[in-house]
Amino acid sequence: MIGAEGEQLGVMTPEDAMAQAQEVGLDLVEVAANAQPPVCRIMDYGRYKYEQKKKTGKSKGHAAGLKEVKLRPRTDQHDLEFKLRNVRKFLIEGDKVKVTIMFRGREIVHRKLGYQQLDHVNDLLGNLASVENPPRMEGRFLSMILVPNREGVLEAKKAEAAKDAVTEASAEAPKAEAAETEAPKPEAAEAEAEAEAEDEKSDTAEAAS
């Protein structure tokens, strides 16, 4: 029997072990069923399962997937920047991204605009992405597949970390200024102390008279 703090509690009956676990409000979990005698431990079983799940998730890592972002041949700059934020997020997380230009009606005769839009996307992403599958038509859709560029992703992560650090420093600055404003300056504190000393002398003199 192992206690909640990892201490050895010795051999005991299942009933006694259960009673000890209930006494501290925790669970009795069998951790080595094949041992002789079997080993049990007092613990928070829900927390134990949660931590095991987290460890399993970390060991598997992020499973790269294929995300898709859809554009139009004449998507304006504002909407394009909004869509590209998602593209950058997917790439930084290690996913591939399929960028698709959708043609409607007579737009299909202006395929050149679609190719230009994809070229523009590549230019805006810079070294964050590499083209795995170049643009090609599939019915009314023009698509290309991008994959993360390792060096570009590292640079993007560093830039994000630096930005977060600046934001945190900016948030702390007003607090520091407020603390400095509230703290009495040495000269003011000294003058106040001298004034209090003079008042005490005056009070003593009046009392003596």
RODO-2510 file (C-alpha; in nm, 4 decimals, decimal comma):
residues 209
     n   res          X          Y          Z
     1     m     0,0000     0,0000     0,0000
     2     i     0,1353     0,3426    -0,1017
     3     g     0,0017     0,6621     0,0509
     4     a    -0,0993     0,9840    -0,1239
     5     e     0,2467     1,1339    -0,0653
     6     g     0,4289     0,8236    -0,1904
     7     e     0,4966     0,6859     0,1549
     8     q     0,4959     0,3088     0,2153
     9     l     0,2025     0,2029     0,4343
    10     g     0,2766    -0,1687     0,4384
    11     v     0,0539    -0,4655     0,3656
    12     m    -0,3132    -0,4389     0,4635
    13     t    -0,6523    -0,5782     0,3733
    14     p    -0,8518    -0,4208     0,0868
    15     e    -1,1090    -0,2996     0,3398
    16     d    -0,8472    -0,1172     0,5496
    17     a    -0,6889     0,0310     0,2365
    18     m    -1,0275     0,1552     0,1140
    19     a    -1,1024     0,3059     0,4532
    20     q    -0,7733     0,4995     0,4514
    21     a    -0,8432     0,6348     0,1018
    22     q    -1,1941     0,7452     0,2004
    23     e    -1,0576     0,9093     0,5137
    24     v    -0,8493     1,1542     0,3058
    25     g    -1,1150     1,1929     0,0357
    26     l    -0,9169     1,0208    -0,2406
    27     d    -0,9373     0,7037    -0,4500
    28     l    -0,7716     0,3637    -0,4071
    29     v    -0,6073     0,2648    -0,7367
    30     e    -0,4386    -0,0651    -0,8186
    31     v    -0,1081     0,0263    -0,9851
    32     a     0,0623    -0,3159    -1,0033
    33     a    -0,1911    -0,5951    -1,0304
    34     n     0,0671    -0,8657    -1,1079
    35     a     0,2842    -0,7982    -0,8028
    36     q     0,2687    -1,0291    -0,5011
    37     p     0,0884    -0,8910    -0,3130
    38     p    -0,0787    -0,6446    -0,5591
    39     v     0,0245    -0,2813    -0,5081
    40     c    -0,2374    -0,0107    -0,4577
    41     r    -0,1989     0,3624    -0,4150
    42     i    -0,4120     0,6392    -0,2680
    43     m    -0,4587     0,9151    -0,5289
    44     d    -0,6965     1,1453    -0,7112
    45     y    -0,7880     0,9105    -0,9959
    46     g    -0,9506     1,1811    -1,2105
    47     r    -0,6380     1,3954    -1,1973
    48     y    -0,4210     1,0909    -1,2662
    49     k    -0,6184     1,0084    -1,5826
    50     y    -0,6006     1,3717    -1,6970
    51     e    -0,2220     1,3841    -1,6558
    52     q    -0,1824     1,0523    -1,8392
    53     k    -0,3931     1,1859    -2,1251
    54     k    -0,1785     1,4994    -2,1454
    55     k     0,1392     1,2907    -2,1578
    56     t    -0,0059     1,0716    -2,4325
    57     g    -0,1047     1,3790    -2,6326
    58     k     0,2454     1,5273    -2,6022
    59     s     0,4114     1,2049    -2,7092
    60     k     0,1975     1,1885    -3,0227
    61     g     0,2618     1,5524    -3,1080
    62     h     0,0560     1,7569    -3,3516
    63     a    -0,0797     1,5445    -3,6348
    64     a    -0,0355     1,7534    -3,9489
    65     g    -0,3508     1,7843    -4,1566
    66     l    -0,4669     1,9536    -4,4733
    67     k    -0,6591     2,2776    -4,4237
    68     e    -0,8359     2,4683    -4,6995
    69     v    -0,8852     2,8398    -4,7505
    70     k    -1,1128     2,9584    -5,0315
    71     l    -1,0774     3,2860    -5,2204
    72     r    -1,2385     3,4544    -5,5184
    73     p    -1,0528     3,5895    -5,8246
    74     r    -1,1257     3,9454    -5,7073
    75     t    -1,1079     3,9015    -5,3283
    76     d    -1,0276     4,2485    -5,1911
    77     q    -0,7176     4,3195    -4,9866
    78     h    -0,8995     4,3392    -4,6524
    79     d    -1,0655     3,9979    -4,6907
    80     l    -0,7439     3,8536    -4,8301
    81     e    -0,5461     3,9634    -4,5234
    82     f    -0,8128     3,8103    -4,2978
    83     k    -0,7897     3,4769    -4,4821
    84     l    -0,4106     3,4868    -4,4773
    85     r    -0,4098     3,5142    -4,0990
    86     n    -0,5704     3,1706    -4,0935
    87     v    -0,3226     3,0406    -4,3519
    88     r    -0,0280     3,1613    -4,1410
    89     k    -0,1799     3,0066    -3,8278
    90     f    -0,2221     2,6686    -4,0005
    91     l     0,1312     2,6741    -4,1394
    92     i     0,2866     2,7668    -3,8037
    93     e     0,0970     2,4762    -3,6442
    94     g     0,2518     2,2422    -3,9018
    95     d    -0,0474     2,1890    -4,1311
    96     k    -0,0536     2,1902    -4,5094
    97     v    -0,2858     2,4454    -4,6655
    98     k    -0,4867     2,4151    -4,9855
    99     v    -0,5581     2,7622    -5,1253
   100     t    -0,8510     2,7492    -5,3677
   101     i    -0,9798     3,0145    -5,6067
   102     m    -1,3517     2,9679    -5,6813
   103     f    -1,4869     3,0855    -6,0157
   104     r    -1,8569     3,1623    -6,0597
   105     g    -2,0489     3,2157    -6,3790
   106     r    -1,8515     3,4036    -6,6436
   107     e    -1,5558     3,4462    -6,4043
   108     i    -1,4227     3,1210    -6,5456
   109     v    -1,3054     3,3048    -6,8598
   110     h    -1,0751     3,5162    -6,6400
   111     r    -0,8577     3,2324    -6,5100
   112     k    -0,5568     3,4600    -6,5349
   113     l    -0,6911     3,6579    -6,2392
   114     g    -0,6966     3,3388    -6,0327
   115     y    -0,3336     3,2609    -6,1097
   116     q    -0,2411     3,6198    -6,0240
   117     q    -0,4278     3,5898    -5,6934
   118     l    -0,2321     3,2763    -5,5995
   119     d     0,0963     3,4445    -5,6944
   120     h    -0,0020     3,7357    -5,4699
   121     v    -0,0715     3,4922    -5,1827
   122     n     0,2756     3,3417    -5,2259
   123     d     0,4346     3,6854    -5,2189
   124     l     0,2502     3,7831    -4,8989
   125     l     0,3434     3,4607    -4,7191
   126     g     0,7107     3,5014    -4,8062
   127     n     0,9358     3,2257    -4,6724
   128     l     0,6686     3,0924    -4,4366
   129     a     0,5448     2,8486    -4,7016
   130     s     0,6681     2,6419    -4,9927
   131     v     0,4554     2,5242    -5,2849
   132     e     0,4055     2,1472    -5,2756
   133     n     0,1516     2,1280    -5,5599
   134     p     0,1538     2,4181    -5,8084
   135     p    -0,1762     2,5775    -5,9192
   136     r    -0,4016     2,3601    -6,1334
   137     m    -0,7634     2,3708    -6,2467
   138     e    -1,0226     2,1233    -6,1183
   139     g    -1,3539     2,2124    -6,2800
   140     r    -1,4340     2,5640    -6,1605
   141     f    -1,1667     2,5587    -5,8905
   142     l    -0,8028     2,6612    -5,9170
   143     s    -0,5986     2,5216    -5,6281
   144     m    -0,2455     2,4951    -5,4967
   145     i    -0,1117     2,3223    -5,1861
   146     l     0,1346     2,4910    -4,9528
   147     v     0,3547     2,3282    -4,6894
   148     p     0,5302     2,4947    -4,3941
   149     n     0,8845     2,6164    -4,4534
   150     r     1,0746     2,5161    -4,1401
   151     e     1,3017     2,8207    -4,1281
   152     g     1,0136     3,0553    -4,1987
   153     v     0,8020     2,8961    -3,9254
   154     l     1,0842     2,9350    -3,6713
   155     e     1,1209     3,3010    -3,7631
   156     a     0,7449     3,3538    -3,7293
   157     k     0,7404     3,1898    -3,3855
   158     k     1,0306     3,4066    -3,2696
   159     a     0,8517     3,7165    -3,3958
   160     e     0,5348     3,6169    -3,2098
   161     a     0,7318     3,5560    -2,8891
   162     a     0,8996     3,8969    -2,9203
   163     k     0,5629     4,0626    -2,9815
   164     d     0,4136     3,8939    -2,6736
   165     a     0,7108     4,0101    -2,4651
   166     v     0,6637     4,3705    -2,5814
   167     t     0,2909     4,3531    -2,5066
   168     e     0,3570     4,2175    -2,1580
   169     a     0,6182     4,4864    -2,0907
   170     s     0,3765     4,7560    -2,2081
   171     a     0,1098     4,6223    -1,9722
   172     e     0,3513     4,6246    -1,6763
   173     a     0,4833     4,9770    -1,7443
   174     p     0,1738     5,1665    -1,6162
   175     k     0,1788     4,9569    -1,2979
   176     a     0,5429     5,0455    -1,2371
   177     e     0,4725     5,4144    -1,3013
   178     a     0,1777     5,4076    -1,0617
   179     a     0,3886     5,2421    -0,7930
   180     e     0,6617     5,5003    -0,8428
   181     t     0,4068     5,7822    -0,8177
   182     e     0,2601     5,6418    -0,4974
   183     a     0,5988     5,5844    -0,3329
   184     p     0,7165     5,8934    -0,1375
   185     k     1,0322     6,0535    -0,2724
   186     p     1,3318     6,0617    -0,0339
   187     e     1,3381     6,4435    -0,0241
   188     a     0,9678     6,4645     0,0567
   189     a     0,9950     6,1986     0,3262
   190     e     1,2926     6,3776     0,4828
   191     a     1,1132     6,7134     0,4821
   192     e     0,8044     6,5533     0,6381
   193     a     1,0190     6,3948     0,9115
   194     e     1,1817     6,7306     0,9885
   195     a     0,8418     6,8977     1,0080
   196     e     0,7160     6,6332     1,2510
   197     a     1,0294     6,6797     1,4656
   198     e     0,9706     7,0577     1,4786
   199     d     0,6088     7,0009     1,5811
   200     e     0,7207     6,7703     1,8621
   201     k     0,9691     7,0341     1,9852
   202     s     0,6950     7,2974     1,9850
   203     d     0,4589     7,0729     2,1772
   204     t     0,7325     7,0002     2,4354
   205     a     0,8085     7,3690     2,4774
   206     e     0,4414     7,4562     2,5297
   207     a     0,4056     7,1779     2,7837
   208     a     0,7100     7,3013     2,9775
   209     s     0,5780     7,6571     2,9879
***
